[in-house]
Amino acid sequence: MNDEQRYEAGMGVRRAVLGDAHVDRSIANRTEVTEEFQNFITRYAWGEIWTRDGLPRHTRSLLTIAMMVALNRSEELALHLRAARNNGVTRDQVKEVLLQTAIYCGVPAANSAFHLADKVFREQDEEGGVKA
């Protein structure tokens, strides 16, 4: 697969996971400074890794949530908490991952993640999102 094909495959997965609205905002907000980085993450994060057959998107989603907690990346965590339902992840599964992070990442990290998950889920409910 060449870079153009990887980009197209990545864009398809990125849209499926994060939603068209988020991706469209990312594209619209590209600048001279961010354009190459956006292309890079579309090709490699989404086109090289998320397209692999070795793990289903559901599992990749749960792993990403755990890693964002471990790395204390709340913006990315919120993004992936929202996207999780697009990958068939249930709220109960998110809660289980967050409980797991309390042991391996620390209670303060999990506490912050639970508060953020609660906020994201409430926003989704207000938007009329499907509860999973």
N, C-alpha and C positions, 0 to 999 in steps of 0.2 A: 504494500500500500504506500503510495506517495503522500507527501504532505497535504496536497489538495484533497485527496480522498480521505485522509485522516481527519482533516478539518471538517469536511462534510459529514462524515460519520459522527464525529464529536459533537457537531452542532445538533444533529438529530437526537443524540442521547441527552445533551445538555437541555434541549427544549423539553424532552419527555420527562426528565427528572425535575428541573427547576421551573418549568412552565414558560410559555411564550412571553408572558408579560415581563418576567424577570430578564429573560434573554434579550428581548427587544429594548428594555431600558439600558442594559449593559452595552448593547450595540449603539444606541442613540447617544450614550454618554462617553463613548470612546473619544479620546483626545490623541494628539500627536504623542504624548507621553505614554498613554496606556494602550494604544492600539496593538503594538507588538506583543505586549503581555497577554492581552485578551486572545489574540491569535494563538499564542503559545499554549495557554491553558485549555483552549478549545481543542487543539490538536493533541496535546499530550495527556492532560488529566481526563478529558472526556473522550477523545478519539483513540487514545492508546490504552488507557487503563479501564475506564468504565465500559468500553466495548468488548473487553475480553470475556471469554466463555467460562473461565475458571471459577467465578463466583457470580451468583445472581445479583441483580441490582438491589434487591431487598437486603441481602447480606452486606453489600458494599455500603448501603445507606446506614445500616446499624454500626458498621465499623467506623464510618466517617464521623458519625455522631460521637462515638466514644473518643476518637482521636481529637476532635475539636474540644471536648471537655478536658482531656489530658493536656492539651496545648493552651488552654484558656483563650480560645478564639471565639468570643461570644457572637460576633457578627456572622461568621461562617457557621457557627452552631445554629443560630436562628434560621439561616438560609436552609440548612440541611434538615432541621426539624420541620420546617414548612414542606420541604420537598419529600420527606419520608413517605407521606401518604401516597404520593405518585408512584412509589415503588412497592406499595402494598404493605407497608409497615404500619402496625397498629399502635395506638397510644399505649396499650399495655406493654408492647414490646419495647417502646421507647423508655417507659418507666423501668423495665427490667435492665436495660442497658445503663440507665442513669444510676440505678442501685449498684450495679457492678462497678461503675466508675467511682462510687463512694469508697469502695474497698481499695481499688488500685490507683486512683488518682487523688483521693482525699475527700473527706466530707465537705470542706468548704467549696471545692470545685463542683461536686455533685449538687450541693445546695444551690449554688448559682445556676446550674444547669436546670434543676427542677423549677426554679422560679421562672427562668426563661421559657422552658417548655410550657408551663402553665399559661404564660402570657401569649405565646404563639398559638396554643390550642384555643384560647378564648377568642383571639382575633379571627382564627379560622371559623369558629362557631358563629361569630358575628357576621362574617362574610357569607355565611350559608354553606360552609364547607362540610363535606361528609365526615362524620366521626368514624374513625377506624378503631 
